[in-house]
Amino acid sequence: MATMTIRNIDDQLKARLRVQAAKHGRSMEDEARDILRTALSTEPASGQTLVDDIRALFEPLGGVDLEVPPRDAVPDPIDFGS
C-alpha cells in the first residue's frame, strides 16, 4: 500500500471532512480514502474523447465553408546590422 500526504488543505475543508467522517463513524483518513475511491471509480459518461463530444454537439448545426486566404511568401529575416 502506498502512503500519500496532502498539504495546504484549507481549514474549512478539513473541518467539513472531520464532520462528514464523524457522521459516517470513521476517521478522517478513512473518509478521505472513501471519497477518493468513489470519485475515481466512475467511468466517463460518454466513453468518448472531448473532441468527439464537441463534434456530436455541433455537427447537427451544419458546417461552415471558410475561404482560405492565399499564403504570402515568407519574408526575409530582419537584419539588425552590426
N, C-alpha and C positions, 0 to 999 in steps of 0.2 A: 504494500500500500504506500502511496505517495503522501507527502505532507506538503501543505500549502499555507503560506502566511499572507494575509491580506492587510495591508497597511493603509493608513489615512482614510478610515471609514468615518463618515460624518456621525457625530454624537447622536443625532436624532435617528439616523438609520440603525445604529447599534441598539438604541432603546427600543425601537419598533421590533427588531429581531428578538430582543430579550423578552418582550411581552408576548410575541407570537410563539416563541419556544415554550414559555410558561403555559400558555393556553393549550398547547399540544402535549405538555408534560414531558418535555425533553430539554436537553442542554442547547445552548446557542449553537454549539458546534454541530450537533445532530440536526438542528433546524436548518442551518446553512447548507449542510450536506444534502438534506432532502430537497431544499429549494433548487440547488444546482442540478440534482438528479432529475427532478421534474421538468425543469426548464430545458434541459438538454436531451431529454428522452423523446421529445416530439419531433416528428419529421416535418419538413417544409410542406406547406399546404398544397402547393401545386405540383411539386416534384420537377418543376421546370426551372430553367435559368431565368435571371432577371430580364434578359433580352427577349426570351420567349414570352414572358408575362407582358412586357411592354408592347411587343408586336401584336399579341392577342387583343390587347386593349384598343390599339389604334388602327389595326388593319381593317375593321369593318367601316371605318370612316372614309376609306379610299386613300389613294396616293396623290402625290403632287409631283408634277414634272417640272424640274428646275432647269433653267438654261445654264449650261456650264460655260463660264467665260473663257475665252482663249487665253492660253498662257503666254506671258511675255518672256522675252529672252532673259536669261539670268544676268543681272547687272554685274559689271566689273567690280571687284572689291575696292573699297576706299583706300587710297594711298595716303597715309598720314605723314608721308615725307620725312626724310631725315635731314 
